[in-house]
Amino acid sequence: MLKTRILTALVLIPLLLAALFWLPSSMIAVLFGAIILIGAWEWGTLTGFRGGQRIAYVASVMVLGVLAVTPITVLALGQIPVMVLLVNFGVVLVFWLAALFSLIRGRTDSFLFHSVPGRALSGFFVLVPAWQAAVLLHAQDLDQPALLLFLFLLVWGADTFAYFAGHMFGRHKLAPGVSPGKTIEGVAGGMLAVLLLAILAGVYVWHHDGVKLLSWVLLCLAVGLISVLGDLVESKVKRVAGVKDSGAIVPGHGGVLDRIDALTSAAPAFAFGTLLLDRVWS
């Protein structure tokens, strides 16, 4: 399994890098849109939709996503009020807080996870803002998509460190009723990776120092923690649906949702944080 995961990553990572550096934001929106719609198909299945219901759900995600992404690809970023974007992503973060509260309560009748309407609504909040945030982060860097590339590195670096730290040192379960394989030690290893990456990128890529560097590192640590929540939410939905993986389209990784689960929460949080810091620093 690990060998297959590594081989798949060796194929997909160069393709992703080529897309980030060579494609304009409008094409990035299309590419990520395709990924999100596959994720919507998987989420629809986890929700309990079949046939026409699942197609209608994917179509709904597509419509909402196009409405959310089009202003970013058509208008200059300066034409979109920053406060509008902050409120937009702020509402999304409220959803993730509600999801965290629901996970902590652990009830078997929670609206977000144990009802079909709740899971369907959750899917909109999980998928559409992630699509919008990824396009926004790419559009913010016209010459180099550094922010979006760093987000991928941050999330997947944390996931990799957490995987090995958990296997070597894992003793205490983080959420045994949701994701039995995830440990507190693993999360700590992932957060160590986030800290190192944040400092290195902050100093050598964006040349932050002092208060700017501190606020940047704190943002990255917050995003790292929120990425764990994205993983747990998808694990919870899969557990309710009675499946191990969301799909089988990515060899060694399961479905698309299994690969982007942490990004679905991290991307809106990172977009919100970078917008907020830019506003504070300017």
Phi, psi and omega in degrees: 000314181297320179298317179296319178300317181293316180297318178298317179297321180295334177276315188283325184298313177299323178295319178296315180298317179299318179296316183297322185271334187254337183267142173289166183300329179296321179283328174299321178299319179292315181299310180292329177299319178297319179296315180296322181291326172296319176299323178294323176298315179294318180295322177300320177296315179296329180289333181114007179280146176221158174056233183297326178298318181292320177297317179297323179294315178299319179297322179295317177298320180297314181297312179297320179295316178298318178297325182281326188269326186306314179303327181289323183275338183264316182268153170292146183302329180294341180276348178260115181304130181301323181297326178297315179294321179296316178295318179304306181286334176297319177298320179297319179295328175298320176301314182295326175294320177296321178296319177298315179299319180294321178295319181295319180295323175068022181285152181267007178233024182294142183296314187297326188248332189251005174238147180298313177300322180295316179292323178296315178297317179301321179301321177298316181289331180284317191268310187296311180297328178295318176299310181298316183295319180298317179294319179298314180297323178291319182291336180291337180245093185290326182266316180228124179283055188295319183297313181292318178299318179295322178300314178300314181298319181296310184290312183285330173295316178297319180296319180293313178297320180296321180300309183286322178296320178296319180290327183274322188238355188298121178231328187248121182291138178280310181213076186300332180279352182244307182221088187301334182279348184271130182240160177296321179295323177296315178298320178298319177297320177296320180291329174296319177297318178300315180300313181295315180296319180297316180293313181298313180292319180299320183278313191263340179260309183258356174057041175280153171209169177058228183296324179297317180294318179298313181294324177296314180296318179297320177299312181298320178296319178296318179296321177300316178294318180295328178297327176297323179296320177300319177297315182293322180297314179295322177299320179296315180296319178296321180296317178297323180282347178078031180234158180272318180237155179284342181184198181218023186283335181252107183305127178083350183239350183090230180263180178299317180299326179294335181268331185249007186304314180293327180290332183296330176266326184289322185297309177298323180294319180292319177298314178301314183294317180292322176297317181294316180295320177300320180292321180289319184285333185281000000 
